[in-house]
């Protein structure tokens, strides 16, 4: 190895350029320092203990730029993409960050990064207790294993309307209603499949859950107490607090569907949803609606869930009737059929099965076979459920946009 004597800012003096000189203690550190000093101001060397979010926050303060939590989150993703970092959660001391685009945008008064769709596809951030998006790994050379891709899905996984018809239709509806930008639909689909695979539930069941809770992945759905695509609720030890937004729950509404899916992953992890066997629809929904009710496993036994709920969830859609695991499953299925506009889809098929695989898949998913005796025992226990004080009609849901 030959050391150039004209290295910028490198004060090598008369030190010989021999193997002995290169092996002297501190020589490598001096070389690194000299190289760092020669770098332009718009290149940042990651130091031990730093995170991408802390770097973005520090740079914004130095530039006098005020960023919201969601803007910090987006710039963290943008900075990683600009610097060729595939996983923002796995950063190492000595990596170089290319900050030209970020600093130039701020100087131009722009607080949102360009090309958010591509940046979103590489994001895997969680949140801190203050509601500030952050990276889950510091620059120590060890990435957080929970932050990496968990399903092994290739990034280019296409939307399969046959394998996941309800999810596919829900995403199309969400795009048409402006809940999801069209360019982000593929990323959202991939993320749903990742989370579903990790926690062992059906992607279509997650779509049914969001159709009930947020009109089908509306990131700004709120009833002033619960917010986002699965309705993270205010209060200690509730949904918003579990994902780090306990002090500012409404900040969740500033995140995109893709970003909120990271919160969903965190919530299900803390709710203990992961099972050895597949998680059924009723179990998935109870983990969001009232986790304590999961202790009752009998499908026709009334559940002691307080408060006002949607009529679909009660046996026979009667708010004075019992709410059971069976009625929850049936209600979520029917709500999906109604919201996706397929209430008569089954009857529109000419004769027997259609030759269209997508049509058949949608038909089977949205119109499952019904067991007429499934809820008979639950109705017989009507008075037991009334003790839970269900005194209202369908719960008011206000979709704020």
Phi, psi and omega in degrees: 000133178246128181266123179290131182284343181261023177301126183305133175063010181262108182271083185272345178060224182257019181298132180292147180267054181252171178299327179296317180297319182293336182268000180295144178302136176086352183294317181297319179296321179295321178296314179300318180296319180296318179294317179301319181293335181276349182287149176295160184296339183269010174245127183246132175266124181291132179255158180301134178093350180275153171239162179298322180294318180295326178292315178299316181297316180295317180295321178296319178296320179294328181271357181072029181257130179260119181245141173283165178304318180292326177291321174301317179301314183292321180291329175299315178295317181296319180296320178297315180296317180296331184263005178073024179266113185287323181241105181300343181275346182245088179241158187224149175303136179099344176293147182256134178255130178268104188258007185304310183297317182296312182294320179295320179297317180296319179296333178273004178083016182261121182255002176244131178289153174282162174057050182297331183298314181290327178292322181298327184293341181259359185281144173209040185276152172254194181232155176269175183294342181271359182088004180274127176297142180212166176271145185271001176228134175269174184279069179248355181093359179235121181276151176288119183297333180288343183273348183276170179298132187257344187256346183075011179291134174293149185301328184271016180308124184277162180283117184258102183286344177276315181289324184226069186294320182291318177298316180300313180293323179295319179294319177300317179295319180296322177294316181296332180267001177082012179285327182230126173299141184304323183289346181259358185299317180297319179296319179296316178302312180299319182292321177300316179296322178297311182295319180297319179294320181296319186258002170066045172234169183281133175302324178294324178294324177295321176298318178298321178300313182290330177296328177280317189275327187221025180062025177091066175065044170273110185291344181253015177294132182202144170245024180076353175240332180229147193218144171093189192291333174241014176062073173288118189267153177291164174110156180295140177060023175250187191306309183297319180294324182296334182252017172093010181244030182298325182275341181214067187298328183288349175293341176302327182294344178274358181263150178285171177300316180300316180294320179294334178295332173294322177292322177300315178301314179298317181298313181294328177297315181286332180282355179069039185281332186301129182231159175288326177254162182303140180275120181286167184301316183295322179294318178300315183289322179296329177298334178266314185288309185198085186306328182297334182287351181291347178293335178272109186265344183289127188294335185251008181273134178302140180259136181276068181258113182282163173094180182268129179234168180295145182301328181305331188279345181269154177299125181069015183058028180256112182299345176267359181267172179292155169247121183233172174300320180295316181291327177296314179299312180297319181294319179294322177298311183291323177299320178295317177302313183292315184290328179275358174077030182243031182299331179246017184301318183297322185281346180275353180288132181286103179074237183277221183288144174282155177279351180278116184297321180295315180299317179297318181295316178297317182299315181290324182286323185268344180231067181293156177298137183255142175258108185296342182259005189298325187248012183298316182293327181295319180296328180294342179255033183305315185294330178297316181290326180299335180296340178281001173067052171275097187243015186228166175276197186306138181297135178290129175235122181250114181272100182276133179238000000 
